[in-house]
């Protein structure tokens, strides 16, 4: 019995150390998405900008495109925004989902900082974001020409993310269309 009382704490300590070691080897920015390979959940959102007709899941047909989840209150979105504007200048189709924000605040943000989106929908209550598995902003999805999610990027898109991961996948999807 004394031996068990001596060995038990050592064994528990070893299990805790092993769990921490496994956790330290995981990249926290890579969150799995159950939507990879699945169709976008059905949604229809009101417009952020008055000139838009809003954003709906049915519009993701034809060519691959990016769906960028942003918010006017999001600090990281401001870091990512110049990259999105550069992608727009390159002709990359990007749609925006304004998450947990008022349409007026989203429209002011785009007017003040530049507008990289073809269409932008307002998800004020966050329901569509929940259906997409959004955990925070910014997040970006690559959606193929059939409306299926092919990739999810969590956090701001950096230039190296574009050139190393997102652009090659977009090019492959365009070639398959």
C-alpha positions in Angstrom: 0.0 0.0 0.0 2.8 2.4 0.8 4.4 1.6 -2.5 1.2 2.6 -4.3 1.0 5.9 -2.4 4.5 6.6 -3.6 4.0 5.6 -7.2 0.6 7.1 -7.8 1.7 10.8 -7.6 4.7 10.1 -9.9 2.4 8.4 -12.4 -0.1 11.3 -12.3 2.7 13.8 -12.7 4.0 11.9 -15.8 0.5 12.0 -17.4 0.2 15.7 -16.8 3.7 16.3 -18.3 2.7 14.2 -21.4 -0.5 16.1 -21.9 1.4 19.4 -21.8 4.0 18.1 -24.2 1.3 17.1 -26.7 -0.4 20.5 -26.3 2.8 22.4 -26.9 3.3 20.7 -30.3 0.0 21.8 -31.7 -0.4 25.0 -33.6 -3.2 27.0 -31.9 -4.0 28.9 -35.1 -5.0 25.7 -36.9 -8.5 25.0 -35.8 -10.2 22.1 -37.5 -13.4 22.9 -39.3 -16.2 20.4 -39.8 -17.2 22.3 -42.9 -14.1 21.3 -45.0 -15.4 19.4 -48.0 -19.0 20.3 -47.1 -21.4 22.8 -48.7 -21.7 26.2 -47.1 -24.7 26.2 -44.6 -27.7 28.0 -46.1 -27.8 31.7 -45.2 -29.2 34.9 -46.6 -27.9 38.1 -45.0 -29.0 41.8 -45.4 -26.5 44.1 -47.0 -23.8 46.0 -45.1 -23.8 48.7 -47.8 -27.0 50.2 -49.2 -25.8 49.5 -52.8 -25.7 45.7 -52.1 -28.3 43.1 -52.2 -26.8 41.4 -49.3 -25.0 38.0 -49.2 -26.4 34.5 -49.6 -24.9 31.0 -49.7 -26.5 30.6 -53.2 -24.1 33.2 -54.6 -21.1 31.0 -54.1 -21.4 29.2 -57.4 -19.2 29.4 -60.5 -15.7 30.4 -59.6 -13.8 29.8 -56.3 -13.8 32.8 -54.0 -12.9 33.9 -50.5 -15.4 34.5 -47.7 -13.9 36.8 -45.2 -15.5 37.3 -41.8 -14.7 40.7 -40.4 -16.1 43.4 -38.0 -15.6 47.1 -37.5 -14.6 46.5 -33.9 -12.0 43.9 -34.8 -8.4 45.1 -34.3 -6.9 42.2 -36.2 -9.2 42.9 -39.1 -7.5 46.3 -39.5 -4.1 44.5 -39.7 -5.5 42.2 -42.4 -7.3 44.9 -44.4 -4.4 46.1 -46.5 -3.8 42.5 -47.7 -7.4 42.2 -48.7 -7.3 45.4 -50.6 -4.2 44.2 -52.4 -5.9 40.9 -53.3 -8.9 42.9 -54.7 -6.5 44.8 -56.9 -5.1 41.5 -58.2 -8.7 40.4 -59.1 -9.3 38.0 -56.3 -13.0 37.6 -55.6 -13.7 38.3 -52.0 -17.1 38.4 -50.2 -17.4 39.8 -46.7 -19.5 38.7 -43.7 -19.8 41.5 -41.1 -20.0 39.5 -37.9 -21.8 40.6 -34.7 -21.8 44.2 -35.9 -24.3 46.7 -37.1 -24.6 47.3 -40.8 -24.0 51.0 -40.3 -20.8 50.4 -38.4 -19.6 47.9 -41.0 -20.4 50.3 -43.8 -18.5 53.1 -42.1 -15.5 50.8 -41.6 -15.4 50.0 -45.3 -15.9 53.6 -46.3 -13.1 54.7 -44.1 -10.6 51.9 -44.8 -11.3 50.8 -48.4 -13.7 48.2 -49.6 -12.2 44.8 -50.8 -15.6 43.0 -51.1 -17.7 42.2 -54.1 -20.7 41.7 -51.7 -21.0 42.1 -48.0 -23.7 40.7 -45.7 -24.4 41.7 -42.2 -24.6 39.0 -39.5 -25.7 41.2 -36.6 -26.8 38.4 -34.3 -23.9 36.1 -35.3 -26.1 33.1 -36.3 -24.5 32.6 -39.7 -21.1 32.8 -38.1 -22.1 30.1 -35.6 -23.3 27.9 -38.5 -19.9 28.4 -40.2 -18.0 27.6 -37.0 -16.5 31.0 -36.6 -14.7 31.4 -33.3 -13.5 34.9 -33.8 -12.6 37.5 -36.4 -11.0 37.6 -38.8 -11.5 34.2 -40.4 -11.4 33.4 -44.1 -12.9 30.5 -46.0 -12.0 29.3 -49.5 -15.2 28.3 -51.2 -15.0 26.4 -54.5 -17.2 27.0 -57.5 -19.8 24.4 -56.2 -20.3 26.2 -52.9 -18.1 23.8 -50.9 -15.7 24.9 -48.2 -12.2 23.9 -49.1 -10.1 25.7 -46.5 -10.5 27.8 -43.3 -7.9 30.4 -42.3 -8.1 31.6 -38.7 -6.6 35.1 -38.0 -5.4 37.8 -40.3 -4.2 36.8 -43.7 -0.5 37.7 -44.0 1.2 38.0 -47.4 3.0 34.7 -46.8 -0.3 33.0 -46.0 -1.6 34.2 -49.4 1.4 33.1 -51.4 2.2 29.9 -49.5 -1.3 28.4 -48.8 -4.3 30.3 -50.1 -3.2 31.3 -53.6 -2.0 27.8 -54.6 -5.3 26.3 -53.5 -7.3 29.0 -55.3 -5.3 28.3 -58.5 -5.9 24.5 -58.2 -9.6 25.1 -57.7 -9.8 27.5 -60.7 -8.1 24.9 -62.9 -10.7 22.3 -61.8 -13.6 24.5 -62.5 
